Amino acid sequence: MQFPRIVALAAALATASTFSVPAEAGDHGDAVLAGVAGFAVGTLFGNATARPRYYAPAPVYVAPPPPIVYQPVPIYYAPAPWTPEWYTYCARKYGSFDPHSGTFLGYDGYRHMCV
């Protein structure tokens, strides 16, 4: 941890500053001593009240969606209703085709228009 090293450094600076100020410095020596002591106290207080750093979670990478493939709509040929081709087409496609009504009997039991 870095906290004990900083505390030791601050204490060493505060202790060394009391012995390194010459006697003839006068008022300036007291200012230097007060500055070093303030730095040491500020360092101690700052480290004691510091909060741990917040690290954002690692980004989550998601695979891109599959490409969209557009396919043409199939075109079905059916002859126009009520023409001779239509009668032939419906009679071949549906065994229950009624040419008079143009309908056939579906598996659901209802009659449907041949389209």
N, C-alpha and C positions, 0 to 999 in steps of 0.2 A: 504494500500500500504506500501511497505517496504522502499520506497525512503525517506519519511520524517524522519523515524527513523534513517536511516543511516546518513542523513545530521545532525540531532540533535546530534548523537553520535560523529561525526567528529568535530562539533563545540565545544562540551563539552571537547573533548580531547585536542583540540588546546587551549582552554581557560585555562583548568586545568594545562597544561604543562607550561604555563607562570608563574604560581604562585608556582609550586612545585619544581622548580629548586633552590637549595640553593645558596647563594651568594658566598660561598667559592669554588664552583665547578669550577669556572674559565672558561677555554675554553670548557670544557666538557658540561657545561650547555647550551652553545650556540649551540653545536652540537645536543644535545637532543631536544632543542627547534626547530631547523631546521628540524630534523627528524620527529617530531610530526606534525609540520606545513606542511611538504611535504606529510605526510600520509593523513592529512585532505584534502589538496588540491587535491591529487590524487584520494581520495575516492569521493569527490564531482565531479570531472571531469569525473571519470569512470562511475558514476551513471547517470550523465547528458547525456553522449554520448552512453550509453548502448542501444542496440536495443532489442526489444522484442524477446523472444525465438520463434523459429519455431517448431511447433509440426506437425509431419507427420500425414496425415489423417489415420483414423482407417483402418485396412485391411478389404477387402471385401471378404467374404468367399462364394464360389460358390459350389453348390451341384455337386458331381461327376457325370459324364455322366452315363447313364444306361449301364449295362454290355452288351457286345456283345455276342449274342447267335448264335453259328454256328449250323445249321441244315443240315442234309445230303440232297443231291440233290435227288429228287424223280427219280426213274428209271421206265421208261415206256417200256413195252414190245411191240415190233412190229416185226413181222416175216420178214425174209430176202426177198428182192424184187424178183419178178418173180417166186416165189414158189407157190405151190397150197394153202398153208396156207395164203400167202399174198393175193392172189386173193379172198379167202373167207373173210379175215379180211377187206379188202377195200370195197368189195361189201356190207358187213353188215354195215360198218361205214358210207359210202357215198352212197346215193341213185343214184347219177348221175355218178357213177364210170364206166369208159369205160375200159374193160379188154384188148382191143387191144392196146391202147396207155398207159395204166397204170395211167391215170389221172382222175380227177373228176372236176366238174364244181362248183367253189366256189361262195359265195354270192357276190363277187365283179365282177362276170361275166367272169372271166378268168379261164382257166384250170390249175390245179395244180397237181403235181406228188403226188401220195399217198405214204406217208413215214411212 
